[in-house]
Amino acid sequence: MNSQNERRRKRYAEDPDYRKAVLERNRAGRAARREEVNARARHAYANDERHRTRKRLANNSYRREGRAKQSERLRKRYAEDPEYRKAVLERNRAFRLAHRDEINAKARAAYASDNGYRARKRLTGNKWYSPEKRLAQVYGLSVEDYNGMLARQGGACAICKQPPATRPLFVDHCHTTGKVRGLLCHGCNAALGFMRDDHTRTSAATEYLLKLKRDDETK
């Protein structure tokens, strides 16, 4: 039996006419027994927990893969086809116009209730949003306050003591209380974020680096 199945699988893989005939025969069989097949499938789905779990997992995986492939095709077409890109932009514009009140209401509700959304919109959501307004609304600082902090820090990052290379120093604040703590360069500000503002993590990182340095010096 196994050798016969192997021969059939080999022929199915190598013989297009045989493969076509098998697919047509299977399709015809399913069509002729559709009600019976569907009834058995519904009964198994309703009564067999393992069958139901397998079907759900398979369907979810199939849908995820299908969505990913479809999204990739659409992104490629959007990048390469000017007419398609124009049609998509016009369709999106028409949708926004038709649902403007609903979209604005959702945005206002999110802005009012979601601190993270509000901060992101203040920082990036408006291309006309000035640095002065950002300092005032996000951190409660005026430009004079910022410049005073910068002068007290000697024009340098509060941690690494280096002046900014290109970008101005970032305002560092406590994400729990909102209290402004100082001005940091991009690297130090990101490092605190990665360390989750946890002094035990930063102390452990410092000790780790010191140990490596001591090990190198004793070699």
Phi and psi in degrees as GROMACS dihedral restraints (atoms count N, CA, C in turn):
[ dihedral_restraints ]
;  ai    aj    ak    al  type     phi  dphi    fc
    3     4     5     6     1   -63.5    20    10
    4     5     6     7     1   -41.2    20    10
    6     7     8     9     1   -65.9    20    10
    7     8     9    10     1   -34.4    20    10
    9    10    11    12     1   -66.6    20    10
   10    11    12    13     1   -42.7    20    10
   12    13    14    15     1   -63.3    20    10
   13    14    15    16     1   -39.1    20    10
   15    16    17    18     1   -61.9    20    10
   16    17    18    19     1   -42.8    20    10
   18    19    20    21     1   -63.1    20    10
   19    20    21    22     1   -39.9    20    10
   21    22    23    24     1   -66.4    20    10
   22    23    24    25     1   -43.7    20    10
   24    25    26    27     1   -62.5    20    10
   25    26    27    28     1   -40.7    20    10
   27    28    29    30     1   -63.8    20    10
   28    29    30    31     1   -44.4    20    10
   30    31    32    33     1   -65.9    20    10
   31    32    33    34     1   -39.3    20    10
   33    34    35    36     1   -60.6    20    10
   34    35    36    37     1   -38.7    20    10
   36    37    38    39     1   -73.7    20    10
   37    38    39    40     1   -30.6    20    10
   39    40    41    42     1  -105.0    20    10
   40    41    42    43     1   -20.3    20    10
   42    43    44    45     1  -110.4    20    10
   43    44    45    46     1   102.7    20    10
   45    46    47    48     1   -59.8    20    10
   46    47    48    49     1   -38.4    20    10
   48    49    50    51     1   -66.5    20    10
   49    50    51    52     1   -41.5    20    10
   51    52    53    54     1   -64.4    20    10
   52    53    54    55     1   -43.0    20    10
   54    55    56    57     1   -61.4    20    10
   55    56    57    58     1   -43.2    20    10
   57    58    59    60     1   -62.5    20    10
   58    59    60    61     1   -41.9    20    10
   60    61    62    63     1   -64.4    20    10
   61    62    63    64     1   -41.2    20    10
   63    64    65    66     1   -63.3    20    10
   64    65    66    67     1   -44.6    20    10
   66    67    68    69     1   -63.9    20    10
   67    68    69    70     1   -41.5    20    10
   69    70    71    72     1   -66.0    20    10
   70    71    72    73     1   -40.7    20    10
   72    73    74    75     1   -64.1    20    10
   73    74    75    76     1   -42.0    20    10
   75    76    77    78     1   -65.3    20    10
   76    77    78    79     1   -40.7    20    10
   78    79    80    81     1   -63.6    20    10
   79    80    81    82     1   -43.5    20    10
   81    82    83    84     1   -64.6    20    10
   82    83    84    85     1   -39.3    20    10
   84    85    86    87     1   -64.3    20    10
   85    86    87    88     1   -41.7    20    10
   87    88    89    90     1   -65.6    20    10
   88    89    90    91     1   -39.8    20    10
   90    91    92    93     1   -65.1    20    10
   91    92    93    94     1   -39.7    20    10
   93    94    95    96     1   -70.2    20    10
   94    95    96    97     1   -31.5    20    10
   96    97    98    99     1  -113.7    20    10
   97    98    99   100     1    28.4    20    10
   99   100   101   102     1   -57.6    20    10
  100   101   102   103     1   -48.6    20    10
  102   103   104   105     1   -62.5    20    10
  103   104   105   106     1   -42.4    20    10
  105   106   107   108     1   -64.6    20    10
  106   107   108   109     1   -45.0    20    10
  108   109   110   111     1   -63.5    20    10
  109   110   111   112     1   -44.9    20    10
  111   112   113   114     1   -65.1    20    10
  112   113   114   115     1   -38.0    20    10
  114   115   116   117     1   -65.4    20    10
  115   116   117   118     1   -40.8    20    10
  117   118   119   120     1   -65.3    20    10
  118   119   120   121     1   -40.5    20    10
  120   121   122   123     1   -65.5    20    10
  121   122   123   124     1   -41.6    20    10
  123   124   125   126     1   -65.6    20    10
  124   125   126   127     1   -39.0    20    10
  126   127   128   129     1   -64.8    20    10
  127   128   129   130     1   -44.2    20    10
  129   130   131   132     1   -64.5    20    10
  130   131   132   133     1   -40.1    20    10
  132   133   134   135     1   -65.3    20    10
  133   134   135   136     1   -35.9    20    10
  135   136   137   138     1   -78.4    20    10
  136   137   138   139     1   -28.6    20    10
  138   139   140   141     1  -114.8    20    10
  139   140   141   142     1   -14.5    20    10
  141   142   143   144     1  -114.5    20    10
  142   143   144   145     1   106.7    20    10
  144   145   146   147     1   -62.9    20    10
  145   146   147   148     1   -40.8    20    10
  147   148   149   150     1   -64.8    20    10
  148   149   150   151     1   -42.0    20    10
  150   151   152   153     1   -62.5    20    10
  151   152   153   154     1   -42.9    20    10
  153   154   155   156     1   -63.7    20    10
  154   155   156   157     1   -41.7    20    10
  156   157   158   159     1   -64.1    20    10
  157   158   159   160     1   -44.0    20    10
  159   160   161   162     1   -61.8    20    10
  160   161   162   163     1   -42.2    20    10
  162   163   164   165     1   -65.2    20    10
  163   164   165   166     1   -40.6    20    10
  165   166   167   168     1   -64.3    20    10
  166   167   168   169     1   -44.5    20    10
  168   169   170   171     1   -63.7    20    10
  169   170   171   172     1   -44.1    20    10
  171   172   173   174     1   -64.4    20    10
  172   173   174   175     1   -42.7    20    10
  174   175   176   177     1   -66.3    20    10
  175   176   177   178     1   -41.8    20    10
  177   178   179   180     1   -63.2    20    10
  178   179   180   181     1   -43.6    20    10
  180   181   182   183     1   -63.2    20    10
  181   182   183   184     1   -43.0    20    10
  183   184   185   186     1   -62.5    20    10
  184   185   186   187     1   -43.4    20    10
  186   187   188   189     1   -66.4    20    10
  187   188   189   190     1   -40.6    20    10
  189   190   191   192     1   -62.3    20    10
  190   191   192   193     1   -45.8    20    10
  192   193   194   195     1   -63.6    20    10
  193   194   195   196     1   -40.9    20    10
  195   196   197   198     1   -63.9    20    10
  196   197   198   199     1   -43.0    20    10
  198   199   200   201     1   -64.3    20    10
  199   200   201   202     1   -40.5    20    10
  201   202   203   204     1   -63.7    20    10
  202   203   204   205     1   -44.4    20    10
  204   205   206   207     1   -65.1    20    10
  205   206   207   208     1   -42.7    20    10
  207   208   209   210     1   -63.5    20    10
  208   209   210   211     1   -42.6    20    10
  210   211   212   213     1   -62.8    20    10
  211   212   213   214     1   -40.6    20    10
  213   214   215   216     1   -64.2    20    10
  214   215   216   217     1   -41.9    20    10
  216   217   218   219     1   -63.0    20    10
  217   218   219   220     1   -42.7    20    10
  219   220   221   222     1   -67.4    20    10
  220   221   222   223     1   -40.0    20    10
  222   223   224   225     1   -63.4    20    10
  223   224   225   226     1   -40.8    20    10
  225   226   227   228     1   -64.5    20    10
  226   227   228   229     1   -44.3    20    10
  228   229   230   231     1   -65.7    20    10
  229   230   231   232     1   -39.5    20    10
  231   232   233   234     1   -61.2    20    10
  232   233   234   235     1   -38.3    20    10
  234   235   236   237     1   -73.8    20    10
  235   236   237   238     1   -30.9    20    10
  237   238   239   240     1  -104.6    20    10
  238   239   240   241     1   -19.4    20    10
  240   241   242   243     1  -112.4    20    10
  241   242   243   244     1   102.7    20    10
  243   244   245   246     1   -60.7    20    10
  244   245   246   247     1   -37.2    20    10
  246   247   248   249     1   -67.5    20    10
  247   248   249   250     1   -42.3    20    10
  249   250   251   252     1   -64.3    20    10
  250   251   252   253     1   -42.6    20    10
  252   253   254   255     1   -60.9    20    10
  253   254   255   256     1   -43.1    20    10
  255   256   257   258     1   -62.4    20    10
  256   257   258   259     1   -41.9    20    10
  258   259   260   261     1   -64.9    20    10
  259   260   261   262     1   -40.4    20    10
  261   262   263   264     1   -63.8    20    10
  262   263   264   265     1   -45.7    20    10
  264   265   266   267     1   -62.9    20    10
  265   266   267   268     1   -40.7    20    10
  267   268   269   270     1   -66.6    20    10
  268   269   270   271     1   -39.4    20    10
  270   271   272   273     1   -65.1    20    10
  271   272   273   274     1   -43.1    20    10
  273   274   275   276     1   -64.3    20    10
  274   275   276   277     1   -40.9    20    10
  276   277   278   279     1   -63.0    20    10
  277   278   279   280     1   -42.7    20    10
  279   280   281   282     1   -65.2    20    10
  280   281   282   283     1   -38.6    20    10
  282   283   284   285     1   -64.0    20    10
  283   284   285   286     1   -44.1    20    10
  285   286   287   288     1   -63.0    20    10
  286   287   288   289     1   -38.7    20    10
  288   289   290   291     1   -66.3    20    10
  289   290   291   292     1   -41.0    20    10
  291   292   293   294     1   -70.7    20    10
  292   293   294   295     1   -28.1    20    10
  294   295   296   297     1  -117.3    20    10
  295   296   297   298     1    28.2    20    10
  297   298   299   300     1   -57.7    20    10
  298   299   300   301     1   -47.2    20    10
  300   301   302   303     1   -62.7    20    10
  301   302   303   304     1   -42.7    20    10
  303   304   305   306     1   -64.6    20    10
  304   305   306   307     1   -44.3    20    10
  306   307   308   309     1   -63.8    20    10
  307   308   309   310     1   -44.9    20    10
  309   310   311   312     1   -65.5    20    10
  310   311   312   313     1   -37.4    20    10
  312   313   314   315     1   -64.4    20    10
  313   314   315   316     1   -42.9    20    10
  315   316   317   318     1   -64.2    20    10
  316   317   318   319     1   -40.7    20    10
  318   319   320   321     1   -64.8    20    10
  319   320   321   322     1   -42.0    20    10
  321   322   323   324     1   -64.5    20    10
  322   323   324   325     1   -40.2    20    10
  324   325   326   327     1   -64.5    20    10
  325   326   327   328     1   -42.6    20    10
  327   328   329   330     1   -65.9    20    10
  328   329   330   331     1   -40.3    20    10
  330   331   332   333     1   -63.6    20    10
  331   332   333   334     1   -36.4    20    10
  333   334   335   336     1   -77.4    20    10
  334   335   336   337     1   -30.9    20    10
  336   337   338   339     1  -110.0    20    10
  337   338   339   340     1   -17.3    20    10
  339   340   341   342     1  -112.9    20    10
  340   341   342   343     1   106.6    20    10
  342   343   344   345     1   -62.4    20    10
  343   344   345   346     1   -40.0    20    10
  345   346   347   348     1   -64.1    20    10
  346   347   348   349     1   -43.9    20    10
  348   349   350   351     1   -62.6    20    10
  349   350   351   352     1   -41.8    20    10
  351   352   353   354     1   -63.5    20    10
  352   353   354   355     1   -42.9    20    10
  354   355   356   357     1   -64.9    20    10
  355   356   357   358     1   -42.0    20    10
  357   358   359   360     1   -63.5    20    10
  358   359   360   361     1   -41.2    20    10
  360   361   362   363     1   -66.2    20    10
  361   362   363   364     1   -38.5    20    10
  363   364   365   366     1   -65.4    20    10
  364   365   366   367     1   -36.1    20    10
  366   367   368   369     1   -81.7    20    10
  367   368   369   370     1   -37.5    20    10
  369   370   371   372     1  -131.6    20    10
  370   371   372   373     1   -12.3    20    10
  372   373   374   375     1   -79.3    20    10
  373   374   375   376     1   -10.4    20    10
  375   376   377   378     1  -135.4    20    10
  376   377   378   379     1   113.7    20    10
  378   379   380   381     1   -69.3    20    10
  379   380   381   382     1   -14.8    20    10
  381   382   383   384     1   -95.2    20    10
  382   383   384   385     1     5.2    20    10
  384   385   386   387     1   -74.6    20    10
  385   386   387   388     1   114.9    20    10
  387   388   389   390     1   -79.8    20    10
  388   389   390   391     1   154.5    20    10
  390   391   392   393     1   -57.3    20    10
  391   392   393   394     1   -34.8    20    10
  393   394   395   396     1   -62.3    20    10
  394   395   396   397     1   -45.9    20    10
  396   397   398   399     1   -66.7    20    10
  397   398   399   400     1   -37.1    20    10
  399   400   401   402     1   -62.7    20    10
  400   401   402   403     1   -45.1    20    10
  402   403   404   405     1   -59.7    20    10
  403   404   405   406     1   -42.8    20    10
  405   406   407   408     1   -71.1    20    10
  406   407   408   409     1   -45.9    20    10
  408   409   410   411     1   -81.2    20    10
  409   410   411   412     1   -36.0    20    10
  411   412   413   414     1   -84.7    20    10
  412   413   414   415     1   -41.8    20    10
  414   415   416   417     1  -114.4    20    10
  415   416   417   418     1    -7.6    20    10
  417   418   419   420     1    70.4    20    10
  418   419   420   421     1    29.4    20    10
  420   421   422   423     1  -114.7    20    10
  421   422   423   424     1   147.2    20    10
  423   424   425   426     1   -93.5    20    10
  424   425   426   427     1   169.2    20    10
  426   427   428   429     1   -61.1    20    10
  427   428   429   430     1   -36.6    20    10
  429   430   431   432     1   -64.7    20    10
  430   431   432   433     1   -39.6    20    10
  432   433   434   435     1   -60.0    20    10
  433   434   435   436     1   -46.2    20    10
  435   436   437   438     1   -61.7    20    10
  436   437   438   439     1   -47.2    20    10
  438   439   440   441     1   -64.1    20    10
  439   440   441   442     1   -34.7    20    10
  441   442   443   444     1   -65.5    20    10
  442   443   444   445     1   -42.8    20    10
  444   445   446   447     1   -62.1    20    10
  445   446   447   448     1   -41.7    20    10
  447   448   449   450     1   -62.6    20    10
  448   449   450   451     1   -41.0    20    10
  450   451   452   453     1   -66.8    20    10
  451   452   453   454     1   -41.1    20    10
  453   454   455   456     1   -65.5    20    10
  454   455   456   457     1   -27.0    20    10
  456   457   458   459     1   -89.0    20    10
  457   458   459   460     1     6.3    20    10
  459   460   461   462     1    69.8    20    10
  460   461   462   463     1    24.5    20    10
  462   463   464   465     1    73.0    20    10
  463   464   465   466     1    16.2    20    10
  465   466   467   468     1  -128.4    20    10
  466   467   468   469     1   164.8    20    10
  468   469   470   471     1   -60.5    20    10
  469   470   471   472     1   139.0    20    10
  471   472   473   474     1   -68.0    20    10
  472   473   474   475     1   -17.0    20    10
  474   475   476   477     1  -102.2    20    10
  475   476   477   478     1   -59.4    20    10
  477   478   479   480     1   -87.5    20    10
  478   479   480   481     1    -9.7    20    10
  480   481   482   483     1    65.0    20    10
  481   482   483   484     1    20.6    20    10
  483   484   485   486     1  -102.4    20    10
  484   485   486   487     1   140.5    20    10
  486   487   488   489     1   -69.6    20    10
  487   488   489   490     1   155.1    20    10
  489   490   491   492     1   -65.9    20    10
  490   491   492   493     1   141.3    20    10
  492   493   494   495     1   -79.5    20    10
  493   494   495   496     1   -56.0    20    10
  495   496   497   498     1  -129.7    20    10
  496   497   498   499     1   -47.8    20    10
  498   499   500   501     1   -85.9    20    10
  499   500   501   502     1   144.9    20    10
  501   502   503   504     1   -65.7    20    10
  502   503   504   505     1   159.6    20    10
  504   505   506   507     1   -65.0    20    10
  505   506   507   508     1   144.0    20    10
  507   508   509   510     1   -85.0    20    10
  508   509   510   511     1   148.1    20    10
  510   511   512   513     1   -80.2    20    10
  511   512   513   514     1   119.9    20    10
  513   514   515   516     1   -94.2    20    10
  514   515   516   517     1   131.0    20    10
  516   517   518   519     1  -141.9    20    10
  517   518   519   520     1   159.7    20    10
  519   520   521   522     1   -77.6    20    10
  520   521   522   523     1   125.0    20    10
  522   523   524   525     1   -76.0    20    10
  523   524   525   526     1   -10.3    20    10
  525   526   527   528     1   -91.0    20    10
  526   527   528   529     1   -48.4    20    10
  528   529   530   531     1   -98.7    20    10
  529   530   531   532     1   -19.4    20    10
  531   532   533   534     1    82.7    20    10
  532   533   534   535     1    -0.6    20    10
  534   535   536   537     1   -68.1    20    10
  535   536   537   538     1   132.0    20    10
  537   538   539   540     1   -74.9    20    10
  538   539   540   541     1   134.2    20    10
  540   541   542   543     1  -112.5    20    10
  541   542   543   544     1   -27.3    20    10
  543   544   545   546     1   166.1    20    10
  544   545   546   547     1  -171.9    20    10
  546   547   548   549     1  -116.4    20    10
  547   548   549   550     1   130.9    20    10
  549   550   551   552     1  -129.6    20    10
  550   551   552   553     1   152.8    20    10
  552   553   554   555     1   -73.4    20    10
  553   554   555   556     1   169.3    20    10
  555   556   557   558     1   -60.0    20    10
  556   557   558   559     1   -44.5    20    10
  558   559   560   561     1   -62.2    20    10
  559   560   561   562     1   -47.3    20    10
  561   562   563   564     1   -69.2    20    10
  562   563   564   565     1   -37.5    20    10
  564   565   566   567     1   -64.1    20    10
  565   566   567   568     1   -42.4    20    10
  567   568   569   570     1   -66.7    20    10
  568   569   570   571     1   -38.4    20    10
  570   571   572   573     1   -61.8    20    10
  571   572   573   574     1   -43.0    20    10
  573   574   575   576     1   -61.4    20    10
  574   575   576   577     1   -39.3    20    10
  576   577   578   579     1   -63.7    20    10
  577   578   579   580     1   -44.1    20    10
  579   580   581   582     1   -65.1    20    10
  580   581   582   583     1   -32.0    20    10
  582   583   584   585     1   -84.6    20    10
  583   584   585   586     1     2.7    20    10
  585   586   587   588     1    59.8    20    10
  586   587   588   589     1    31.0    20    10
  588   589   590   591     1    55.4    20    10
  589   590   591   592     1    31.7    20    10
  591   592   593   594     1  -105.9    20    10
  592   593   594   595     1   113.0    20    10
  594   595   596   597     1   -65.7    20    10
  595   596   597   598     1   -26.8    20    10
  597   598   599   600     1   -67.4    20    10
  598   599   600   601     1   -34.6    20    10
  600   601   602   603     1   -69.4    20    10
  601   602   603   604     1   -44.7    20    10
  603   604   605   606     1   -66.1    20    10
  604   605   606   607     1   -37.9    20    10
  606   607   608   609     1   -65.1    20    10
  607   608   609   610     1   -41.2    20    10
  609   610   611   612     1   -64.2    20    10
  610   611   612   613     1   -38.4    20    10
  612   613   614   615     1   -65.2    20    10
  613   614   615   616     1   -40.6    20    10
  615   616   617   618     1   -63.7    20    10
  616   617   618   619     1   -45.1    20    10
  618   619   620   621     1   -62.8    20    10
  619   620   621   622     1   -37.7    20    10
  621   622   623   624     1   -61.7    20    10
  622   623   624   625     1   -46.4    20    10
  624   625   626   627     1   -67.1    20    10
  625   626   627   628     1   -38.9    20    10
  627   628   629   630     1   -64.5    20    10
  628   629   630   631     1   -39.3    20    10
  630   631   632   633     1   -63.0    20    10
  631   632   633   634     1   -43.3    20    10
  633   634   635   636     1   -61.0    20    10
  634   635   636   637     1   -40.1    20    10
  636   637   638   639     1   -65.6    20    10
  637   638   639   640     1   -43.1    20    10
  639   640   641   642     1   -62.9    20    10
  640   641   642   643     1   -39.9    20    10
  642   643   644   645     1   -62.6    20    10
  643   644   645   646     1   -41.0    20    10
  645   646   647   648     1   -65.4    20    10
  646   647   648   649     1   -37.9    20    10
  648   649   650   651     1   -71.4    20    10
  649   650   651   652     1   -25.8    20    10
  651   652   653   654     1   -86.8    20    10
  652   653   654   655     1    -7.7    20    10
